[in-house]
């Protein structure tokens, strides 16, 4: 069969076009496959997290099994003692009741101002605390030897008087003393044994934030969740969520005080704690937030966290 050169040249554009179309189809197919694989991986991840949550609930709700029965000839046994997990389940039920009974009550301007300058707040008495990065550093008593936990007295008194012009100088001074009493020690006297840091905060500044606490020497265990406070924070937080929950559970079971913080103690750390209360106590997002704000008024998750937490609440409800 004979093909002249001119015919071959004329056919060349058609051949090139065919291969271009073929490569385009291949590229589209590869993109579709990548999307399918990503969706499958995300589904498997959420399935795995849900199974861990369900397993944890089964463990908490399982009754303690007594190894011996009082059949004839068997050694009499004492009454079964509640297991630690059972005790935690009871504590969660009591906490859920307290959360639901907490009324939404906005803090006064002065109370809010004091809260903003207080770096550590008690959430569950003697067991769980929430705060900011400065509060975290104060776990090491050496921090307060180098840096104060308090704002300048004169500045605070001026701020009090700006909030309430009717305050006398003496009244403002009394308020400062009350603020100083509550904020001056940070975490240093709380015997904190565990820390959950919901931040990858680093600084090059030569100020208080560059202090490095001696956690190992103090016997303090730290679990860091290295996320920034951006629109993707919840997706990153999900990876660490169940591990964080289990650490909080164990600290409560062992009566070992735990401190949760981010940089300002307003969004990331608060969102983690809200997720914990939704998961373990069965409360709603609004109930959990109201409860936390009654302890730490500046708690204010960013909109992306609010949307994600409400969706998380709905997911648990449907299980």
C-alpha positions, 0 to 999 in steps of 0.5 A: 500500500502506497501513501505519498508524503503529502497525504501523510503530512495532511493526516498528521494534525489528526493524529496529534489531535487524537493523542491529545484527546487520549491524554486528556481523557487519561488525565480526567480519569486520574483526577476522578480516581484521586477524588474517589480515593480521597473520599474513601479515605475520609469515609474510613477515617470518620468510620474509625473515629465513630467506632472508637467512640461507640467502643468507649461508650460500651466500656463506660456503660458495661457493668462490673462483672463479679468473678465469683457467684455465691453458689453452694460451696463457693467462697462468699464475696463482698458486694461488688465495688463500682469500677473506675469507668462506672465512677466516671460514667456517674461523674459525667451524668452529674456534670451533664446535669450541672451543665444543663442547669447553667443559665446563660448570664452575660458577664458585667463589663468589669467581670469580663475585663477581669476574666480577660486578664485572668490566665487560668479558670477552673472548669471542673473543681480540682480536676480540669482547668482552661486558659491561655499560653501564659497560664501554661507557662505558669505551671513552672514556678520559675516563670513567676520569678521572672514574669508577673501574671498580673497587669499593672495596678494603675492600668487595671484601676483606670480600666475599672473606672472606665467600665464604671464611672461611679467607682471611687478610687478605693472601690477600684483598688479593692477590685484590683486586689480581688483580681490579683488574688485570683490571677497572681498564681496562675497554675503554679499552685494547682499541682497540674499533672497533664497539659493539652496544648491546642496550638503550635505557638512559637515565638522569636520575641524576647519576652515572657512568651519565650520562657520554656517550662521544665515540665519533665522536672515537674513531672507534667505530661504534655500532649500537643495538638499542633494546629493553627486557628484557621478555617481548617483547624477542625479537620486537623483537630479531628485527628487528635480528638479521641486521644485527647478525650481519653487523656482527659478521662484518665486524668479525671479517673486518677484525680490528676489535675489537667490544664487545656490551653491554646494561645488566648484560651478563647477558641481552639482549646474551648472547642476541644472542651466543648467537643469533649462535653458533647461526646461524654456528657451528651449535652448540646453545643449551646449548653456546653458553651454556656457552661464554659462561659460561666467559668471563663467568660471570654470563651468564644469559638470562631465561626468555623468551629461553631459550624463543625461542633454543631455538625459533630453534635448531630453526628453523635445524635444519629449514631 
